[in-house]
Amino acid sequence: MNSKNQSNQEYFRVSGDELMAKIKEIIKEGNARKIIIKNDKDETIVEFPVTIGAIGAVLAPVFAAVGVIAALATDCTIVVEKRDSEKGS
């Protein structure tokens, strides 16, 4: 799993098996504003905002979609847009 920082975004390259765990980890950290999942051809598959204080019921449809993507994808890139307050820290 590789990560690279670029301005206000962070990139993670994961396999389909690791996708759900990494998404949950990113959401748990609480500093993500938006998550974008791209396939191995760098095409956006899905993107969704991460709201502050999101709870399980709100995230259930997101996790269902990520589960389907994980089942179909071999390699994915997760792009995490960070909140502005993360800049410069």
N, CA, C and O atoms as a CHARMM CRD file, in Angstrom:
* protein
*
  356
    1    1 MET  N      0.84800  -1.17000   0.00000 PROA 1      0.00000
    2    1 MET  CA     0.00000   0.00000   0.00000 PROA 1      0.00000
    3    1 MET  C      0.89500   1.23400   0.00000 PROA 1      0.00000
    4    1 MET  O      1.69300   1.42100   0.91800 PROA 1      0.00000
    5    2 ASN  N      0.76900   2.05600  -0.99900 PROA 2      0.00000
    6    2 ASN  CA     1.56300   3.28200  -1.09600 PROA 2      0.00000
    7    2 ASN  C      0.69500   4.48500  -0.82200 PROA 2      0.00000
    8    2 ASN  O     -0.49300   4.49400  -1.14700 PROA 2      0.00000
    9    3 SER  N      1.28900   5.49900  -0.22500 PROA 3      0.00000
   10    3 SER  CA     0.55900   6.75200  -0.07400 PROA 3      0.00000
   11    3 SER  C      1.47400   7.86900  -0.50200 PROA 3      0.00000
   12    3 SER  O      2.69200   7.78100  -0.34700 PROA 3      0.00000
   13    4 LYS  N      0.88800   8.92500  -1.04300 PROA 4      0.00000
   14    4 LYS  CA     1.68200  10.07700  -1.43500 PROA 4      0.00000
   15    4 LYS  C      0.85400  11.31700  -1.17700 PROA 4      0.00000
   16    4 LYS  O     -0.34900  11.33900  -1.43600 PROA 4      0.00000
   17    5 ASN  N      1.49100  12.32900  -0.67400 PROA 5      0.00000
   18    5 ASN  CA     0.79000  13.57300  -0.36900 PROA 5      0.00000
   19    5 ASN  C      0.94200  14.54700  -1.52200 PROA 5      0.00000
   20    5 ASN  O      2.02400  14.67700  -2.09500 PROA 5      0.00000
   21    6 GLN  N     -0.12200  15.21800  -1.85400 PROA 6      0.00000
   22    6 GLN  CA    -0.08600  16.24400  -2.88000 PROA 6      0.00000
   23    6 GLN  C     -1.11600  17.28900  -2.48600 PROA 6      0.00000
   24    6 GLN  O     -2.31600  17.01400  -2.46100 PROA 6      0.00000
   25    7 SER  N     -0.64400  18.48200  -2.18100 PROA 7      0.00000
   26    7 SER  CA    -1.47800  19.58300  -1.72800 PROA 7      0.00000
   27    7 SER  C     -2.44100  19.12300  -0.65200 PROA 7      0.00000
   28    7 SER  O     -2.00700  18.73000   0.43100 PROA 7      0.00000
   29    8 ASN  N     -3.71600  19.16000  -0.91600 PROA 8      0.00000
   30    8 ASN  CA    -4.72900  18.84000   0.08300 PROA 8      0.00000
   31    8 ASN  C     -5.31300  17.45400  -0.15300 PROA 8      0.00000
   32    8 ASN  O     -6.41600  17.15500   0.30400 PROA 8      0.00000
   33    9 GLN  N     -4.57100  16.60700  -0.87000 PROA 9      0.00000
   34    9 GLN  CA    -5.06100  15.26700  -1.17800 PROA 9      0.00000
   35    9 GLN  C     -4.03500  14.22800  -0.75900 PROA 9      0.00000
   36    9 GLN  O     -2.83200  14.48600  -0.72900 PROA 9      0.00000
   37   10 GLU  N     -4.54100  13.05400  -0.43800 PROA 10     0.00000
   38   10 GLU  CA    -3.68700  11.92900  -0.09400 PROA 10     0.00000
   39   10 GLU  C     -4.14500  10.74500  -0.94000 PROA 10     0.00000
   40   10 GLU  O     -5.34500  10.52500  -1.10300 PROA 10     0.00000
   41   11 TYR  N     -3.19600   9.98500  -1.47500 PROA 11     0.00000
   42   11 TYR  CA    -3.49700   8.87100  -2.36100 PROA 11     0.00000
   43   11 TYR  C     -3.06400   7.56100  -1.72100 PROA 11     0.00000
   44   11 TYR  O     -1.98400   7.47300  -1.13600 PROA 11     0.00000
   45   12 PHE  N     -3.91300   6.54200  -1.83600 PROA 12     0.00000
   46   12 PHE  CA    -3.59000   5.21500  -1.33600 PROA 12     0.00000
   47   12 PHE  C     -3.88100   4.20600  -2.43400 PROA 12     0.00000
   48   12 PHE  O     -4.97500   4.20200  -2.99800 PROA 12     0.00000
   49   13 ARG  N     -2.92500   3.36000  -2.73900 PROA 13     0.00000
   50   13 ARG  CA    -3.11600   2.28900  -3.72600 PROA 13     0.00000
   51   13 ARG  C     -3.40200   1.01500  -2.93600 PROA 13     0.00000
   52   13 ARG  O     -2.56600   0.57700  -2.14500 PROA 13     0.00000
   53   14 VAL  N     -4.56400   0.42400  -3.14100 PROA 14     0.00000
   54   14 VAL  CA    -4.96100  -0.76800  -2.38600 PROA 14     0.00000
   55   14 VAL  C     -5.54900  -1.81800  -3.32100 PROA 14     0.00000
   56   14 VAL  O     -5.99300  -1.51100  -4.42800 PROA 14     0.00000
   57   15 SER  N     -5.54000  -3.05300  -2.85500 PROA 15     0.00000
   58   15 SER  CA    -6.20800  -4.12500  -3.60400 PROA 15     0.00000
   59   15 SER  C     -7.68600  -4.11900  -3.23000 PROA 15     0.00000
   60   15 SER  O     -8.08500  -3.47500  -2.26000 PROA 15     0.00000
   61   16 GLY  N     -8.48000  -4.82500  -3.99100 PROA 16     0.00000
   62   16 GLY  CA    -9.90900  -4.90700  -3.69900 PROA 16     0.00000
   63   16 GLY  C    -10.17800  -5.44700  -2.30500 PROA 16     0.00000
   64   16 GLY  O    -11.12900  -5.02800  -1.64500 PROA 16     0.00000
   65   17 ASP  N     -9.33400  -6.38400  -1.85200 PROA 17     0.00000
   66   17 ASP  CA    -9.50100  -6.97400  -0.52600 PROA 17     0.00000
   67   17 ASP  C     -9.27000  -5.96400   0.59400 PROA 17     0.00000
   68   17 ASP  O     -9.88800  -6.06100   1.65400 PROA 17     0.00000
   69   18 GLU  N     -8.39100  -5.00300   0.36800 PROA 18     0.00000
   70   18 GLU  CA    -8.04400  -4.00900   1.39500 PROA 18     0.00000
   71   18 GLU  C     -8.93300  -2.76900   1.37100 PROA 18     0.00000
   72   18 GLU  O     -8.88000  -1.94300   2.28200 PROA 18     0.00000
   73   19 LEU  N     -9.74200  -2.64500   0.33200 PROA 19     0.00000
   74   19 LEU  CA   -10.49700  -1.41400   0.09600 PROA 19     0.00000
   75   19 LEU  C    -11.41500  -1.02900   1.25400 PROA 19     0.00000
   76   19 LEU  O    -11.35300   0.10200   1.73600 PROA 19     0.00000
   77   20 MET  N    -12.25200  -1.93500   1.70000 PROA 20     0.00000
   78   20 MET  CA   -13.22300  -1.61900   2.75300 PROA 20     0.00000
   79   20 MET  C    -12.52600  -1.22300   4.05200 PROA 20     0.00000
   80   20 MET  O    -12.92500  -0.25500   4.69800 PROA 20     0.00000
   81   21 ALA  N    -11.49500  -1.96000   4.43500 PROA 21     0.00000
   82   21 ALA  CA   -10.77700  -1.66200   5.67600 PROA 21     0.00000
   83   21 ALA  C    -10.13700  -0.28200   5.61200 PROA 21     0.00000
   84   21 ALA  O    -10.15800   0.45700   6.59600 PROA 21     0.00000
   85   22 LYS  N     -9.56800   0.07300   4.46100 PROA 22     0.00000
   86   22 LYS  CA    -8.90800   1.37800   4.32600 PROA 22     0.00000
   87   22 LYS  C     -9.93500   2.51100   4.36300 PROA 22     0.00000
   88   22 LYS  O     -9.68200   3.54700   4.97700 PROA 22     0.00000
   89   23 ILE  N    -11.08500   2.33000   3.71900 PROA 23     0.00000
   90   23 ILE  CA   -12.13300   3.35500   3.74600 PROA 23     0.00000
   91   23 ILE  C    -12.59900   3.59000   5.18100 PROA 23     0.00000
   92   23 ILE  O    -12.75100   4.73500   5.60700 PROA 23     0.00000
   93   24 LYS  N    -12.82700   2.50400   5.92800 PROA 24     0.00000
   94   24 LYS  CA   -13.25600   2.63200   7.32100 PROA 24     0.00000
   95   24 LYS  C    -12.19500   3.34700   8.15400 PROA 24     0.00000
   96   24 LYS  O    -12.52300   4.17700   9.00100 PROA 24     0.00000
   97   25 GLU  N    -10.93300   3.02900   7.91500 PROA 25     0.00000
   98   25 GLU  CA    -9.83200   3.68000   8.64100 PROA 25     0.00000
   99   25 GLU  C     -9.79400   5.18000   8.34900 PROA 25     0.00000
  100   25 GLU  O     -9.61600   5.98700   9.26000 PROA 25     0.00000
  101   26 ILE  N     -9.96000   5.54900   7.08500 PROA 26     0.00000
  102   26 ILE  CA    -9.94000   6.96500   6.69100 PROA 26     0.00000
  103   26 ILE  C    -11.09200   7.71500   7.35600 PROA 26     0.00000
  104   26 ILE  O    -10.90400   8.81600   7.87300 PROA 26     0.00000
  105   27 ILE  N    -12.27200   7.12400   7.34300 PROA 27     0.00000
  106   27 ILE  CA   -13.44000   7.77500   7.94900 PROA 27     0.00000
  107   27 ILE  C    -13.24300   7.91100   9.46000 PROA 27     0.00000
  108   27 ILE  O    -13.59600   8.93300  10.04800 PROA 27     0.00000
  109   28 LYS  N    -12.68500   6.88700  10.07600 PROA 28     0.00000
  110   28 LYS  CA   -12.46000   6.90700  11.52700 PROA 28     0.00000
  111   28 LYS  C    -11.48000   8.01400  11.93500 PROA 28     0.00000
  112   28 LYS  O    -11.62700   8.61100  13.00200 PROA 28     0.00000
  113   29 GLU  N    -10.48200   8.28500  11.08700 PROA 29     0.00000
  114   29 GLU  CA    -9.51700   9.35700  11.37300 PROA 29     0.00000
  115   29 GLU  C    -10.21000  10.70700  11.48600 PROA 29     0.00000
  116   29 GLU  O     -9.78400  11.55900  12.26600 PROA 29     0.00000
  117   30 GLY  N    -11.27300  10.90900  10.71700 PROA 30     0.00000
  118   30 GLY  CA   -12.09900  12.09500  10.86300 PROA 30     0.00000
  119   30 GLY  C    -11.60400  13.36700  10.19700 PROA 30     0.00000
  120   30 GLY  O    -12.17800  14.43100  10.42400 PROA 30     0.00000
  121   31 ASN  N    -10.56800  13.29600   9.38900 PROA 31     0.00000
  122   31 ASN  CA   -10.07900  14.52900   8.76200 PROA 31     0.00000
  123   31 ASN  C    -10.29900  14.54900   7.24900 PROA 31     0.00000
  124   31 ASN  O     -9.75600  15.40800   6.55400 PROA 31     0.00000
  125   32 ALA  N    -11.08900  13.61200   6.74300 PROA 32     0.00000
  126   32 ALA  CA   -11.37800  13.56400   5.31100 PROA 32     0.00000
  127   32 ALA  C    -12.62300  14.38600   5.00400 PROA 32     0.00000
  128   32 ALA  O    -13.58400  14.39700   5.77300 PROA 32     0.00000
  129   33 ARG  N    -12.58800  15.06900   3.87300 PROA 33     0.00000
  130   33 ARG  CA   -13.72600  15.84900   3.40100 PROA 33     0.00000
  131   33 ARG  C    -14.46200  15.10600   2.29200 PROA 33     0.00000
  132   33 ARG  O    -15.69000  15.14400   2.21400 PROA 33     0.00000
  133   34 LYS  N    -13.70000  14.43000   1.43600 PROA 34     0.00000
  134   34 LYS  CA   -14.28300  13.68200   0.33000 PROA 34     0.00000
  135   34 LYS  C    -13.37400  12.49100   0.03000 PROA 34     0.00000
  136   34 LYS  O    -12.15300  12.58700   0.14700 PROA 34     0.00000
  137   35 ILE  N    -13.98200  11.37200  -0.35900 PROA 35     0.00000
  138   35 ILE  CA   -13.23600  10.18500  -0.74700 PROA 35     0.00000
  139   35 ILE  C    -13.62400   9.83900  -2.18000 PROA 35     0.00000
  140   35 ILE  O    -14.80300   9.79200  -2.53000 PROA 35     0.00000
  141   36 ILE  N    -12.60800   9.59800  -2.99200 PROA 36     0.00000
  142   36 ILE  CA   -12.80800   9.22300  -4.39000 PROA 36     0.00000
  143   36 ILE  C    -12.12200   7.88000  -4.59900 PROA 36     0.00000
  144   36 ILE  O    -10.97500   7.69300  -4.19500 PROA 36     0.00000
  145   37 ILE  N    -12.82400   6.94700  -5.23000 PROA 37     0.00000
  146   37 ILE  CA   -12.23900   5.65000  -5.54000 PROA 37     0.00000
  147   37 ILE  C    -12.09100   5.55600  -7.04800 PROA 37     0.00000
  148   37 ILE  O    -13.04900   5.75300  -7.79600 PROA 37     0.00000
  149   38 LYS  N    -10.85800   5.24800  -7.48800 PROA 38     0.00000
  150   38 LYS  CA   -10.56900   5.13900  -8.91800 PROA 38     0.00000
  151   38 LYS  C    -10.10900   3.72300  -9.23000 PROA 38     0.00000
  152   38 LYS  O     -9.54000   3.04100  -8.37800 PROA 38     0.00000
  153   39 ASN  N    -10.36200   3.28900 -10.46500 PROA 39     0.00000
  154   39 ASN  CA    -9.92300   1.95900 -10.87300 PROA 39     0.00000
  155   39 ASN  C     -8.47000   2.00200 -11.33900 PROA 39     0.00000
  156   39 ASN  O     -7.81900   3.04400 -11.26400 PROA 39     0.00000
  157   40 ASP  N     -7.96600   0.86700 -11.82100 PROA 40     0.00000
  158   40 ASP  CA    -6.56900   0.79400 -12.23600 PROA 40     0.00000
  159   40 ASP  C     -6.27100   1.59100 -13.50900 PROA 40     0.00000
  160   40 ASP  O     -5.10600   1.77000 -13.86400 PROA 40     0.00000
  161   41 LYS  N     -7.30800   2.07000 -14.19600 PROA 41     0.00000
  162   41 LYS  CA    -7.13100   2.93200 -15.37400 PROA 41     0.00000
  163   41 LYS  C     -7.26100   4.40800 -15.01300 PROA 41     0.00000
  164   41 LYS  O     -7.32900   5.26600 -15.89300 PROA 41     0.00000
  165   42 ASP  N     -7.29400   4.69900 -13.71000 PROA 42     0.00000
  166   42 ASP  CA    -7.41200   6.05700 -13.17300 PROA 42     0.00000
  167   42 ASP  C     -8.75100   6.71200 -13.51500 PROA 42     0.00000
  168   42 ASP  O     -8.84600   7.93700 -13.59600 PROA 42     0.00000
  169   43 GLU  N     -9.77900   5.89500 -13.71400 PROA 43     0.00000
  170   43 GLU  CA   -11.13600   6.39700 -13.94700 PROA 43     0.00000
  171   43 GLU  C    -11.88000   6.39900 -12.61800 PROA 43     0.00000
  172   43 GLU  O    -11.80700   5.43200 -11.85900 PROA 43     0.00000
  173   44 THR  N    -12.59200   7.47900 -12.33800 PROA 44     0.00000
  174   44 THR  CA   -13.34500   7.57100 -11.09500 PROA 44     0.00000
  175   44 THR  C    -14.51300   6.59300 -11.11900 PROA 44     0.00000
  176   44 THR  O    -15.34000   6.61300 -12.03100 PROA 44     0.00000
  177   45 ILE  N    -14.56600   5.73800 -10.10100 PROA 45     0.00000
  178   45 ILE  CA   -15.66300   4.78200  -9.96500 PROA 45     0.00000
  179   45 ILE  C    -16.76100   5.39100  -9.11400 PROA 45     0.00000
  180   45 ILE  O    -17.93700   5.34400  -9.47400 PROA 45     0.00000
  181   46 VAL  N    -16.37100   5.96300  -7.97900 PROA 46     0.00000
  182   46 VAL  CA   -17.33600   6.58300  -7.07300 PROA 46     0.00000
  183   46 VAL  C    -16.63000   7.65100  -6.25800 PROA 46     0.00000
  184   46 VAL  O    -15.44300   7.53400  -5.95200 PROA 46     0.00000
  185   47 GLU  N    -17.36500   8.68200  -5.91500 PROA 47     0.00000
  186   47 GLU  CA   -16.85700   9.67900  -4.98100 PROA 47     0.00000
  187   47 GLU  C    -17.99100  10.07800  -4.06700 PROA 47     0.00000
  188   47 GLU  O    -19.14500  10.17400  -4.48300 PROA 47     0.00000
  189   48 PHE  N    -17.64100  10.30900  -2.81000 PROA 48     0.00000
  190   48 PHE  CA   -18.67100  10.66500  -1.84200 PROA 48     0.00000
  191   48 PHE  C    -18.08200  11.58300  -0.78400 PROA 48     0.00000
  192   48 PHE  O    -16.91400  11.45600  -0.41600 PROA 48     0.00000
  193   49 PRO  N    -18.90400  12.51100  -0.29700 PROA 49     0.00000
  194   49 PRO  CA   -18.45900  13.39800   0.77600 PROA 49     0.00000
  195   49 PRO  C    -18.47900  12.66100   2.10500 PROA 49     0.00000
  196   49 PRO  O    -19.28600  11.75600   2.31800 PROA 49     0.00000
  197   50 VAL  N    -17.58800  13.05800   2.98400 PROA 50     0.00000
  198   50 VAL  CA   -17.56700  12.49500   4.33600 PROA 50     0.00000
  199   50 VAL  C    -17.99400  13.61600   5.26600 PROA 50     0.00000
  200   50 VAL  O    -17.26400  14.58700   5.46500 PROA 50     0.00000
  201   51 THR  N    -19.17700  13.47200   5.83100 PROA 51     0.00000
  202   51 THR  CA   -19.69700  14.52000   6.70400 PROA 51     0.00000
  203   51 THR  C    -19.16400  14.35300   8.11300 PROA 51     0.00000
  204   51 THR  O    -18.91400  13.23700   8.56900 PROA 51     0.00000
  205   52 ILE  N    -18.99400  15.46600   8.79300 PROA 52     0.00000
  206   52 ILE  CA   -18.54000  15.44000  10.17600 PROA 52     0.00000
  207   52 ILE  C    -19.61400  14.78300  11.03300 PROA 52     0.00000
  208   52 ILE  O    -20.79500  15.11600  10.92500 PROA 52     0.00000
  209   53 GLY  N    -19.20800  13.86600  11.86800 PROA 53     0.00000
  210   53 GLY  CA   -20.14500  13.20000  12.77100 PROA 53     0.00000
  211   53 GLY  C    -21.02900  12.16900  12.09300 PROA 53     0.00000
  212   53 GLY  O    -22.08000  11.81000  12.62300 PROA 53     0.00000
  213   54 ALA  N    -20.61500  11.68600  10.92200 PROA 54     0.00000
  214   54 ALA  CA   -21.41300  10.67200  10.23900 PROA 54     0.00000
  215   54 ALA  C    -21.47600   9.41200  11.08800 PROA 54     0.00000
  216   54 ALA  O    -20.47700   8.99000  11.67000 PROA 54     0.00000
  217   55 ILE  N    -22.65700   8.82000  11.15100 PROA 55     0.00000
  218   55 ILE  CA   -22.84600   7.61200  11.94500 PROA 55     0.00000
  219   55 ILE  C    -23.11100   6.42900  11.02600 PROA 55     0.00000
  220   55 ILE  O    -23.27500   6.59300   9.81700 PROA 55     0.00000
  221   56 GLY  N    -23.15100   5.24400  11.60500 PROA 56     0.00000
  222   56 GLY  CA   -23.31100   4.01500  10.83800 PROA 56     0.00000
  223   56 GLY  C    -24.45900   4.01200   9.85900 PROA 56     0.00000
  224   56 GLY  O    -24.29100   3.58600   8.71600 PROA 56     0.00000
  225   57 ALA  N    -25.62800   4.47800  10.27900 PROA 57     0.00000
  226   57 ALA  CA   -26.80600   4.45500   9.40300 PROA 57     0.00000
  227   57 ALA  C    -26.60500   5.34100   8.17700 PROA 57     0.00000
  228   57 ALA  O    -27.07800   5.01900   7.08800 PROA 57     0.00000
  229   58 VAL  N    -25.90900   6.44800   8.35800 PROA 58     0.00000
  230   58 VAL  CA   -25.64900   7.36600   7.25000 PROA 58     0.00000
  231   58 VAL  C    -24.64500   6.74800   6.28300 PROA 58     0.00000
  232   58 VAL  O    -24.74800   6.93100   5.07100 PROA 58     0.00000
  233   59 LEU  N    -23.67400   6.01800   6.82400 PROA 59     0.00000
  234   59 LEU  CA   -22.60800   5.45500   5.99600 PROA 59     0.00000
  235   59 LEU  C    -22.94500   4.08500   5.41400 PROA 59     0.00000
  236   59 LEU  O    -22.20300   3.58900   4.56700 PROA 59     0.00000
  237   60 ALA  N    -24.03400   3.46300   5.83900 PROA 60     0.00000
  238   60 ALA  CA   -24.37900   2.12300   5.36800 PROA 60     0.00000
  239   60 ALA  C    -24.45300   2.02500   3.83900 PROA 60     0.00000
  240   60 ALA  O    -23.90300   1.07700   3.27900 PROA 60     0.00000
  241   61 PRO  N    -25.10900   2.96200   3.14000 PROA 61     0.00000
  242   61 PRO  CA   -25.13200   2.86900   1.67200 PROA 61     0.00000
  243   61 PRO  C    -23.74700   3.01900   1.05200 PROA 61     0.00000
  244   61 PRO  O    -23.44800   2.39500   0.03400 PROA 61     0.00000
  245   62 VAL  N    -22.91000   3.83700   1.65800 PROA 62     0.00000
  246   62 VAL  CA   -21.54300   4.01200   1.16800 PROA 62     0.00000
  247   62 VAL  C    -20.77500   2.70400   1.31300 PROA 62     0.00000
  248   62 VAL  O    -20.09900   2.27300   0.37900 PROA 62     0.00000
  249   63 PHE  N    -20.87700   2.07100   2.48000 PROA 63     0.00000
  250   63 PHE  CA   -20.17400   0.81500   2.70200 PROA 63     0.00000
  251   63 PHE  C    -20.68600  -0.28200   1.76800 PROA 63     0.00000
  252   63 PHE  O    -19.90700  -1.12600   1.32300 PROA 63     0.00000
  253   64 ALA  N    -21.97800  -0.28000   1.46800 PROA 64     0.00000
  254   64 ALA  CA   -22.53300  -1.25800   0.53200 PROA 64     0.00000
  255   64 ALA  C    -21.93100  -1.06600  -0.85900 PROA 64     0.00000
  256   64 ALA  O    -21.56200  -2.03900  -1.51700 PROA 64     0.00000
  257   65 ALA  N    -21.83200   0.17900  -1.30400 PROA 65     0.00000
  258   65 ALA  CA   -21.24500   0.47400  -2.61100 PROA 65     0.00000
  259   65 ALA  C    -19.76800   0.09600  -2.64600 PROA 65     0.00000
  260   65 ALA  O    -19.29200  -0.47900  -3.62500 PROA 65     0.00000
  261   66 VAL  N    -19.04600   0.41900  -1.58000 PROA 66     0.00000
  262   66 VAL  CA   -17.62500   0.08400  -1.51000 PROA 66     0.00000
  263   66 VAL  C    -17.44600  -1.43400  -1.52900 PROA 66     0.00000
  264   66 VAL  O    -16.50300  -1.93900  -2.13900 PROA 66     0.00000
  265   67 GLY  N    -18.34000  -2.16000  -0.86800 PROA 67     0.00000
  266   67 GLY  CA   -18.27700  -3.61800  -0.87600 PROA 67     0.00000
  267   67 GLY  C    -18.41600  -4.20100  -2.27300 PROA 67     0.00000
  268   67 GLY  O    -17.71200  -5.14500  -2.63000 PROA 67     0.00000
  269   68 VAL  N    -19.32000  -3.64200  -3.05900 PROA 68     0.00000
  270   68 VAL  CA   -19.51100  -4.09800  -4.43900 PROA 68     0.00000
  271   68 VAL  C    -18.26600  -3.78500  -5.26300 PROA 68     0.00000
  272   68 VAL  O    -17.81200  -4.62000  -6.04500 PROA 68     0.00000
  273   69 ILE  N    -17.72000  -2.59800  -5.09200 PROA 69     0.00000
  274   69 ILE  CA   -16.50300  -2.21000  -5.82000 PROA 69     0.00000
  275   69 ILE  C    -15.36200  -3.14500  -5.44700 PROA 69     0.00000
  276   69 ILE  O    -14.62200  -3.60800  -6.31500 PROA 69     0.00000
  277   70 ALA  N    -15.22100  -3.41900  -4.16500 PROA 70     0.00000
  278   70 ALA  CA   -14.14700  -4.29600  -3.69400 PROA 70     0.00000
  279   70 ALA  C    -14.26100  -5.68700  -4.30900 PROA 70     0.00000
  280   70 ALA  O    -13.24900  -6.31100  -4.62600 PROA 70     0.00000
  281   71 ALA  N    -15.48800  -6.17400  -4.47700 PROA 71     0.00000
  282   71 ALA  CA   -15.69400  -7.49600  -5.05700 PROA 71     0.00000
  283   71 ALA  C    -15.32200  -7.53300  -6.53900 PROA 71     0.00000
  284   71 ALA  O    -14.90000  -8.57200  -7.04700 PROA 71     0.00000
  285   72 LEU  N    -15.47600  -6.41900  -7.22500 PROA 72     0.00000
  286   72 LEU  CA   -15.23000  -6.37000  -8.66800 PROA 72     0.00000
  287   72 LEU  C    -13.83600  -5.88800  -9.04700 PROA 72     0.00000
  288   72 LEU  O    -13.34400  -6.22200 -10.12500 PROA 72     0.00000
  289   73 ALA  N    -13.19700  -5.11800  -8.19300 PROA 73     0.00000
  290   73 ALA  CA   -11.92900  -4.47900  -8.53700 PROA 73     0.00000
  291   73 ALA  C    -10.73800  -5.29500  -8.04000 PROA 73     0.00000
  292   73 ALA  O    -10.81200  -5.96700  -7.01100 PROA 73     0.00000
  293   74 THR  N     -9.65700  -5.22200  -8.77900 PROA 74     0.00000
  294   74 THR  CA    -8.43000  -5.85600  -8.31900 PROA 74     0.00000
  295   74 THR  C     -7.53400  -4.82900  -7.63900 PROA 74     0.00000
  296   74 THR  O     -7.06800  -5.04800  -6.52100 PROA 74     0.00000
  297   75 ASP  N     -7.29700  -3.72500  -8.30500 PROA 75     0.00000
  298   75 ASP  CA    -6.49600  -2.64500  -7.73000 PROA 75     0.00000
  299   75 ASP  C     -7.28000  -1.34600  -7.82400 PROA 75     0.00000
  300   75 ASP  O     -7.92000  -1.06500  -8.83700 PROA 75     0.00000
  301   76 CYS  N     -7.22300  -0.55300  -6.75000 PROA 76     0.00000
  302   76 CYS  CA    -7.92500   0.72800  -6.70600 PROA 76     0.00000
  303   76 CYS  C     -6.99000   1.78600  -6.15300 PROA 76     0.00000
  304   76 CYS  O     -6.01100   1.48200  -5.47000 PROA 76     0.00000
  305   77 THR  N     -7.30700   3.01400  -6.45800 PROA 77     0.00000
  306   77 THR  CA    -6.63800   4.14200  -5.83300 PROA 77     0.00000
  307   77 THR  C     -7.70000   4.90800  -5.05900 PROA 77     0.00000
  308   77 THR  O     -8.76000   5.23700  -5.59100 PROA 77     0.00000
  309   78 ILE  N     -7.40100   5.18700  -3.80300 PROA 78     0.00000
  310   78 ILE  CA    -8.29900   5.98500  -2.97400 PROA 78     0.00000
  311   78 ILE  C     -7.68700   7.37500  -2.89100 PROA 78     0.00000
  312   78 ILE  O     -6.53700   7.53400  -2.48200 PROA 78     0.00000
  313   79 VAL  N     -8.46200   8.37800  -3.28100 PROA 79     0.00000
  314   79 VAL  CA    -8.03100   9.76700  -3.17000 PROA 79     0.00000
  315   79 VAL  C     -8.82000  10.37800  -2.02000 PROA 79     0.00000
  316   79 VAL  O    -10.05100  10.37400  -2.02900 PROA 79     0.00000
  317   80 VAL  N     -8.11000  10.89500  -1.04100 PROA 80     0.00000
  318   80 VAL  CA    -8.74900  11.49300   0.12800 PROA 80     0.00000
  319   80 VAL  C     -8.49600  12.98900   0.09700 PROA 80     0.00000
  320   80 VAL  O     -7.35200  13.43600   0.18500 PROA 80     0.00000
  321   81 GLU  N     -9.56300  13.75700  -0.02900 PROA 81     0.00000
  322   81 GLU  CA    -9.44500  15.20900   0.06800 PROA 81     0.00000
  323   81 GLU  C     -9.55900  15.57900   1.53500 PROA 81     0.00000
  324   81 GLU  O    -10.55900  15.28100   2.18900 PROA 81     0.00000
  325   82 LYS  N     -8.52300  16.23200   2.04400 PROA 82     0.00000
  326   82 LYS  CA    -8.47200  16.59500   3.46300 PROA 82     0.00000
  327   82 LYS  C     -9.16300  17.93400   3.69500 PROA 82     0.00000
  328   82 LYS  O     -9.30700  18.74600   2.78100 PROA 82     0.00000
  329   83 ARG  N     -9.57700  18.13800   4.91600 PROA 83     0.00000
  330   83 ARG  CA   -10.14700  19.42000   5.31100 PROA 83     0.00000
  331   83 ARG  C     -9.05500  20.48500   5.24800 PROA 83     0.00000
  332   83 ARG  O     -7.87900  20.17500   5.43800 PROA 83     0.00000
  333   84 ASP  N     -9.43300  21.74400   4.98300 PROA 84     0.00000
  334   84 ASP  CA    -8.48500  22.83700   4.86700 PROA 84     0.00000
  335   84 ASP  C     -7.64600  23.02600   6.11700 PROA 84     0.00000
  336   84 ASP  O     -6.50000  23.46700   6.02600 PROA 84     0.00000
  337   85 SER  N     -8.19000  22.70200   7.28100 PROA 85     0.00000
  338   85 SER  CA    -7.45300  22.88500   8.52600 PROA 85     0.00000
  339   85 SER  C     -6.24300  21.96500   8.61100 PROA 85     0.00000
  340   85 SER  O     -5.35000  22.20300   9.42400 PROA 85     0.00000
  341   86 GLU  N     -6.19500  20.92000   7.78800 PROA 86     0.00000
  342   86 GLU  CA    -5.06600  20.00700   7.75900 PROA 86     0.00000
  343   86 GLU  C     -3.87600  20.61100   7.01900 PROA 86     0.00000
  344   86 GLU  O     -2.73800  20.18900   7.22600 PROA 86     0.00000
  345   87 LYS  N     -4.12800  21.59100   6.16200 PROA 87     0.00000
  346   87 LYS  CA    -3.07900  22.20800   5.36800 PROA 87     0.00000
  347   87 LYS  C     -2.09100  22.92800   6.26200 PROA 87     0.00000
  348   87 LYS  O     -2.47700  23.68900   7.15000 PROA 87     0.00000
  349   88 GLY  N     -0.82800  22.68400   6.02300 PROA 88     0.00000
  350   88 GLY  CA     0.20600  23.41500   6.74900 PROA 88     0.00000
  351   88 GLY  C      0.47100  22.90800   8.14400 PROA 88     0.00000
  352   88 GLY  O      1.23700  23.53400   8.87600 PROA 88     0.00000
  353   89 SER  N     -0.13600  21.78600   8.55400 PROA 89     0.00000
  354   89 SER  CA     0.14900  21.28100   9.89300 PROA 89     0.00000
  355   89 SER  C      1.12200  20.15500   9.86100 PROA 89     0.00000
  356   89 SER  O      1.47300  19.61200  10.90800 PROA 89     0.00000
